[in-house]
Each structure stands twice: as structure tokens, then as C-alpha cells.
Amino acid sequence: MTDNKRKKLKQFAAMSRPKNSNREWNYMYFWAENQKEAKDKWATLTDRTSIYMDYKLERIRAKHHGA
């Protein structure tokens, strides 16, 4: 995917869940050019100061399926 400035964008997933929990992660998906830009975007979209939550940010790798 490219943006209006022709930058190649990659998909990232921001994940959160309550600490000490085996429950599933909550996912929030967004697009960014690189890991640094993704971290900056994520920081502006969420408040990650809670000590009661686990957080992680991961790039989503494209899956290629052979026919």
C-alpha cells in the first residue's frame, strides 16, 4: 500500500490485554512507513501508562499463498 506521497506503507497491529490474564489480545490495526513511525502513531492513538495492561506493537507480515 502507498500513501498520497508515494511512501510504501506497512500494516502494524497494536495489541493490549489485561496483565496476568490468559485472555486474547485486543488488536488495533493501522498503516505506517516504518517501525519508528508506527511507534509515534501508536503513542498518539493510545494511553499506554496503565500498569494493569500488557502492550505490544508488531508489524503484520504479508502472507503469500502459492496457487
C-alpha positions in Angstrom: 0.0 0.0 0.0 1.3 3.5 -0.7 0.1 6.9 0.7 -0.5 10.1 -1.3 3.2 10.9 -1.1 4.1 7.6 -2.7 5.6 6.2 0.6 5.4 2.5 0.9 3.2 1.7 4.0 3.2 -1.4 6.1 0.5 -2.7 8.3 1.0 -2.8 12.1 -1.0 -4.2 14.9 -1.1 -2.6 18.3 -2.1 -5.1 20.9 -3.3 -4.8 24.5 -4.7 -7.0 27.2 -5.1 -7.0 31.0 -2.0 -8.2 32.9 -2.0 -11.6 34.5 -4.6 -12.7 32.0 -4.8 -15.6 29.6 -7.5 -13.8 27.6 -6.9 -12.9 24.0 -5.2 -9.7 22.9 -7.2 -6.8 21.6 -5.9 -5.6 18.2 -5.9 -2.2 16.6 -4.6 -2.1 13.0 -3.0 0.9 11.2 -0.6 1.7 8.5 2.9 3.3 8.8 6.1 3.6 6.8 8.4 2.0 9.4 8.7 0.9 13.0 9.6 4.4 14.3 6.6 6.0 12.6 4.4 3.2 13.9 5.6 3.8 17.5 4.9 7.5 17.1 1.4 6.9 15.7 0.6 4.4 18.4 1.7 6.7 21.1 -0.6 9.4 19.9 -3.6 7.0 19.5 -3.4 5.3 22.9 -2.5 6.0 26.5 -0.1 3.2 27.5 0.6 4.3 31.0 -1.6 1.8 32.7 0.4 -0.6 35.0 -2.5 -3.1 34.7 -2.2 -3.7 31.0 0.3 -5.5 28.7 1.1 -3.8 25.4 2.9 -4.7 22.2 3.3 -3.4 18.7 4.1 -5.7 15.8 4.4 -5.4 12.1 2.0 -7.7 10.2 3.9 -9.7 7.7 2.2 -10.3 4.3 1.2 -13.9 3.7 1.9 -15.2 0.3 -0.1 -18.2 -0.8 1.1 -20.2 -3.7 -1.5 -21.5 -6.2 
